[in-house]
């Protein structure tokens, strides 16, 4: 699981060479091509919502959100994603050490992780949950490229119950006071629907995000969780970002896997969004 020494346990890059290039040069070139899309936003960005499919599919969408924060500065980055392989109650934290990427290691902010565990009993030190999970790993190439020296706090949400995601959001807002913190919610949208159905389902999530309304999004997900695989992480991050001063949201890009594969019979939806203190209501969704 890790290397000996003062760094602590190192979580290996499980998806390198399959979901994204294992070569540092090839990965850097791919990430830079995705970051060339979009523009900076007229706000202090508190949170990003980003997809987590294979980079060739979701990267062209994710690049919009990360481009929006590329010229901003942060003390720490908290990444919240769904657990695809383990079913459990609460939120799993990788508490110390580092996460490996082909572009270098991103160290863990152990102090902030400890504060978060002290703030709520739902956050548990559970590194085993992280070993196979891709939802956080697919954010790391962008973070390693843009913020190589900024520590991270990796969190995986188990059963996405209201009490869990709202409790996590409140705890994140609490521990973020006095820090310049970027929140990242990792989530794809609907899965394996035809494009027309996917677009209709995904539009519901987009609407709630644009309205900066995590409570309505949570209510929607309780009726039909198929709208997003990481809906709970989105709700938690939106709730925390709003408490930290995010007055609005912008959905910067929406697309689906069919824009890459050409198959529109079974697609996965992808959204890139940012939350911050916008001067307007920020409704600027752009489809591919």
C-alpha positions in Angstrom: 0.0 0.0 0.0 2.8 2.4 0.7 6.5 3.2 0.9 8.5 3.3 4.1 9.7 6.6 5.3 8.4 9.8 6.6 5.9 10.4 3.8 3.5 7.7 5.0 1.4 5.3 2.9 1.2 6.0 -0.8 -1.9 5.1 -2.7 -0.8 3.8 -6.1 -2.2 5.1 -9.4 -4.4 2.1 -10.3 -5.9 3.6 -13.5 -2.6 4.8 -15.1 -2.1 3.0 -18.4 -5.8 2.2 -18.9 -8.1 5.0 -18.0 -5.4 7.6 -18.8 -1.8 7.6 -20.0 0.9 6.1 -17.7 3.6 8.2 -19.4 4.1 11.6 -17.7 4.7 13.3 -21.0 1.6 11.8 -22.7 -0.6 12.6 -19.7 0.7 16.1 -19.4 0.0 16.7 -23.1 -3.6 15.2 -22.7 -4.4 17.3 -19.7 -3.0 20.5 -21.3 -5.2 19.9 -24.3 -8.3 19.6 -22.1 -7.3 22.7 -20.1 -7.2 24.7 -23.3 -11.0 24.7 -23.4 -13.1 27.3 -21.7 -12.2 30.5 -20.0 -11.5 31.8 -16.5 -14.7 32.9 -14.6 -15.5 36.2 -13.0 -15.7 34.8 -9.4 -13.7 33.3 -6.6 -14.4 29.6 -7.2 -15.1 27.6 -4.1 -16.0 24.3 -5.7 -15.8 22.3 -9.0 -18.1 19.5 -10.1 -16.2 17.2 -12.5 -16.8 13.9 -14.2 -14.6 10.8 -13.7 -14.8 8.5 -16.7 -11.8 7.5 -18.7 -9.9 10.7 -19.5 -10.5 10.4 -23.3 -14.2 10.5 -22.6 -14.6 12.9 -19.7 -11.4 15.0 -20.0 -12.9 17.3 -22.7 -15.7 18.2 -20.2 -13.6 18.2 -17.0 -11.1 20.6 -18.6 -13.7 23.4 -18.5 -14.0 23.3 -14.7 -10.3 23.1 -14.1 -9.5 25.8 -16.6 -11.8 28.0 -14.5 -9.6 27.6 -11.4 -6.2 27.4 -13.1 -5.2 30.9 -12.2 -6.6 30.8 -8.6 -4.8 29.9 -5.5 -5.7 27.5 -2.7 -4.2 26.1 0.5 -5.8 22.7 0.3 -8.1 20.7 -2.1 -10.8 18.4 -0.7 -12.0 15.8 -3.3 -15.3 14.0 -2.6 -16.4 11.0 -4.8 -18.7 8.0 -4.7 -17.5 4.5 -3.7 -18.1 2.1 -6.7 -16.7 -1.0 -5.1 -17.5 -0.9 -1.4 -20.9 -0.4 0.2 -20.7 1.1 3.7 -22.1 3.8 5.9 -20.3 7.1 6.3 -17.4 8.6 4.5 -13.9 7.0 4.0 -10.8 9.1 4.4 -7.3 8.4 3.3 -5.8 10.1 6.3 -2.1 10.5 5.6 0.7 9.9 3.1 0.2 10.7 -0.6 -1.6 9.8 -3.7 0.6 8.8 -6.6 0.1 10.1 -10.2 2.4 9.9 -13.3 2.9 13.6 -12.8 4.1 13.3 -9.2 2.7 12.6 -5.8 0.0 14.7 -4.2 0.5 14.8 -0.4 -2.3 14.4 2.1 -3.2 17.2 4.5 -3.3 15.0 7.5 -4.1 17.9 9.9 -7.2 18.9 8.0 -8.3 15.2 7.8 -7.9 14.9 11.5 -10.0 18.1 12.1 -12.7 16.7 9.8 -12.8 13.4 11.7 -13.1 15.3 15.0 -15.9 17.4 13.5 -18.1 14.5 12.6 -18.3 10.8 13.4 -19.4 9.9 9.8 -15.8 10.4 8.5 -13.7 7.3 9.1 -10.0 6.5 8.4 -10.6 3.8 5.8 -7.7 3.5 3.3 -8.9 0.1 2.0 -11.9 1.7 0.4 -9.7 3.9 -1.7 -7.4 1.1 -3.2 -9.5 0.2 -6.2 -11.6 3.4 -6.6 -11.3 5.5 -9.7 -13.7 8.4 -8.9 -11.0 10.4 -7.1 -8.1 9.2 -9.2 -9.5 10.7 -12.4 -9.3 14.2 -10.9 -5.7 13.8 -9.9 -4.1 14.4 -13.3 -5.7 17.9 -13.4 -4.8 18.7 -9.8 -1.2 17.4 -10.2 -0.8 19.6 -13.3 -2.3 22.8 -11.9 -1.6 22.5 -8.1 1.3 20.1 -7.6 2.3 21.5 -4.3 -1.2 21.9 -2.8 -2.2 19.1 -0.4 -5.4 17.1 -0.8 -8.0 15.4 1.4 -9.5 12.4 -0.4 -13.0 11.3 0.7 -15.3 8.6 -0.6 -19.0 8.5 0.3 -20.6 5.1 0.9 -24.4 4.9 1.1 -25.4 8.4 -0.1 -28.0 9.0 2.5 -29.3 12.5 3.3 -27.8 12.6 6.8 -24.4 11.5 5.5 -24.1 14.0 2.7 -25.6 16.9 4.6 -23.5 16.1 7.6 -20.3 15.9 5.4 -21.2 19.3 3.8 -21.6 21.0 7.2 -18.4 19.5 8.5 -16.4 20.6 5.5 -17.7 24.1 5.9 -16.8 24.1 9.5 -13.2 22.9 9.0 -12.6 25.2 6.0 -12.9 28.4 8.1 -9.7 30.3 7.8 -8.4 28.3 4.8 -8.5 28.9 1.1 -10.0 25.6 0.3 -11.1 24.2 -3.1 -13.8 21.6 -3.0 -14.1 19.0 -5.9 -17.1 16.8 -6.3 -16.5 13.9 -8.6 -19.6 12.6 -10.4 -20.8 11.3 -13.8 -24.4 11.8 -14.6 -26.9 9.2 -16.0 -25.5 5.9 -17.2 -26.3 3.8 -20.4 -29.4 5.5 -21.6 -30.0 6.6 -25.1 -28.9 10.2 -25.7 -32.4 11.7 -25.6 -33.3 10.0 -22.3 -29.9 10.9 -20.9 -30.2 14.5 -21.8 -33.6 14.7 -20.1 -32.3 13.1 -16.9 -29.1 15.1 -16.8 -31.0 18.4 -17.4 -32.6 17.9 -14.0 -29.3 17.8 -12.2 -28.0 20.7 -14.2 -31.0 22.8 -13.2 -30.5 22.1 -9.5 -26.8 22.9 -9.7 -27.4 26.1 -11.6 -29.9 27.2 -8.9 -27.2 26.4 -6.3 -29.9 24.3 -4.5 -28.3 21.2 -2.9 -31.5 20.5 -0.9 -33.6 20.1 -4.0 -30.9 18.0 -5.7 -30.9 15.7 -2.7 -34.7 15.4 -2.8 -34.5 14.5 -6.5 -31.8 11.9 -6.0 -33.9 10.3 -3.2 -36.6 9.7 -5.8 -34.3 8.5 -8.5 -30.6 8.1 -7.7 -29.8 7.1 -11.3 -29.5 10.8 -12.2 -25.9 10.8 -11.0 -23.5 8.2 -9.6 -21.9 10.9 -7.4 -25.0 12.8 -6.6 -24.3 12.7 -2.8 -20.8 14.2 -3.3 -22.3 17.0 -5.4 -24.8 17.7 -2.7 -22.2 17.7 0.1 -19.8 20.0 -1.9 -22.6 22.4 -2.9 -23.8 22.7 0.7 -20.3 23.4 2.0 -19.5 25.8 -0.9 -22.6 27.8 -0.2 -21.7 28.2 3.5 -18.2 29.4 2.4 -19.7 32.2 0.2 -20.6 30.6 -3.1 -23.6 32.7 -4.1 -24.1 31.1 -7.5 -23.1 28.4 -9.9 -22.2 27.9 -13.6 -22.5 24.7 -15.6 -19.7 25.3 -18.0 -20.0 22.2 -20.2 -22.3 19.2 -20.7 -21.7 16.3 -23.0 -22.0 12.5 -23.1 -19.8 9.6 -24.1 -21.4 9.5 -27.5 -19.6 12.7 -28.5 -16.4 10.6 -28.4 -17.5 7.1 -29.3 -20.2 8.0 -31.8 -22.6 5.6 -30.0 -25.7 7.5 -28.9 -27.7 4.4 -28.0 -26.1 4.0 -24.6 -24.3 7.0 -23.2 -22.9 8.3 -19.9 -23.5 12.0 -19.1 -20.7 14.4 -18.1 -21.0 17.8 -16.5 -18.4 20.4 -15.5 -19.6 23.1 -13.1 -18.2 25.7 -10.7 -19.6 27.3 -7.7 -18.5 30.8 -6.5 -19.5 34.3 -5.6 -20.8 35.3 -9.1 -22.1 38.8 -9.7 -25.1 37.3 -11.6 -27.1 34.0 -11.4 -24.4 32.3 -13.5 -26.7 30.3 -15.7 -24.4 29.6 -18.6 -24.7 25.9 -19.5 -23.0 25.0 -22.8 -23.6 21.7 -24.6 -21.2 20.0 -26.9 
